[in-house]
Amino acid sequence: MNIIKLIRCCVWLLLLACSQPLHAALTIEIVGGGANQVPIAVAPFLAEDKLPQSITEVVRADLQRSGLFKLVDATGVTPPPSEPAEVVYPTWQARGADMLVIGSIIAKPDGNFEARFRLMDVTKQAQVLGLYYTLTPSQVRVTAHRIADDIYEKLTGDAGVFSTKIAYVLKEGERYELQVADADGYGAQAVLTSRDAIISPAWSPDGSKLAYVSFERKKAIVYVQSLVTGSRYVLANFKGSNSAPVWSPDGKRLALVLTKDGTSQIYLVNVDGSGLTRLTNSAAIDTEPNFSPDGKWLLFTSDRGGSPQVYRISVDGGEAQRLTFEGNYNVTPRFSPDGKSFVFIQRSNGNFNVVLQDLSTQQAQPLTENGFDESPTFSPNGKMILYATEINGRGILSAVSSDGRVKQRLAMQSGDVREPAWGPLLKTQ
């Protein structure tokens, strides 16, 4: 594969070629687990049959999907405990549980519900967490995700991301959909449907907007669309190609790639389309920018050294610093949320794999192998990387933990899925 892969608009005309039905839910297959998994049981929530679906099952699925927990069988304990005084600790110790989740659902007069839960330490025979949420019948899944987030954070010290969203492009024949779904693949909704290619979705820091590239006018144009109102506007429609939008951490501007002055170069632009400023000035192809979490730096891909490699440049301009040296094809860099490392796609022995590199030591760790991987995107807590790959010629999404131990596949029963983007961790969560 040649340098054209760097120009994402061309790549997608070649890769998105599968004819399958749309609107199937993403299903997650766990293909690798983490070491030292915490044995945890989630007892059925009392009176959850009043809800349209089970909170218990969603919490269990979230925790298991993380790869950090070993689900202990909670069936057969009658009645299942919902209060600390009802927990018979030897029963759960005999089943091998270190932690136990108990909870209940209370119907309120206004038609809403209250979901209460407690996290019990079986070994210490003590409660370590207890919270409640008020929810409507339509908020069962989001409430369950928040409960799983609370448990995850309490036991790991890291923010949970079960309540977050992902965006991706789904294709059937000549039809493309930009979709947004829960992190577990449920609740998918189409943001845009088109007979022309859609690529490069990018979340605003507050999660309320998506920037993306659409070919609906027979050329690459960057749009910004509200997920609240559905309204959108053209951010960049200059001569030539307009591509690879990415938001600054403060949400006030974006970096993008334009060819209006000849080769692909990186520009900065205010969120309303004003203040266009050229950042890179080279005769090479400079593309795929990505902001550092503090907004001071951009990673990008360039072939200025003769082959595609990862570089870093200050948002104030100046000389670019090359960061990758192993191999002759390293593309699509993405900063980790803590800014201490970045992921990228490396070609090795004909395979395209996800690699994590430490910024201070320059040590690189391959996280996948023997794949045709692309478009890596970090979870907002930095613990997982979502990426696109191919299985039997069909595009699916996969995920791998930042240590390479936990691996998942997110596939449609039908359809071709590409271009993932993991949404932000919202302050309201």
Secondary structure, DSSP 8 states (H G I E B T S, - for coil): --GGGGSHHHHHHHH------S----EEEEEE--SS-EEEEE---BTGGGSSS-HHHHHHHHHHHTSSEEEE--TT-SS---SGGG--HHHHHHTT-SEEEEEEEEE-TTS-EEEEEEEEETTTTEEEEEEEEEE-GGGHHHHHHHHHHHHHHHHHSS---TT-EEEEEEEETTEEEEEEEETTS-S-EEEEEESS-EEEEEE-TTSSEEEEEE-TTSS-EEEEEETTT--EEEEE--SS-EEEEEE-TTSSEEEEEE-TTSS-EEEEEETTS---EE----SS-EEEEEE-TTSSEEEEEE-TTSS-EEEEEETT----EE---SSS-EEEEEE-TTSSEEEEEEEETTEEEEEEEETTT--EEE---SSB-EEEEE-TTSSEEEEEEEETTEEEEEEEETTS--EEEEE-SSSEEEEEEE----TT-
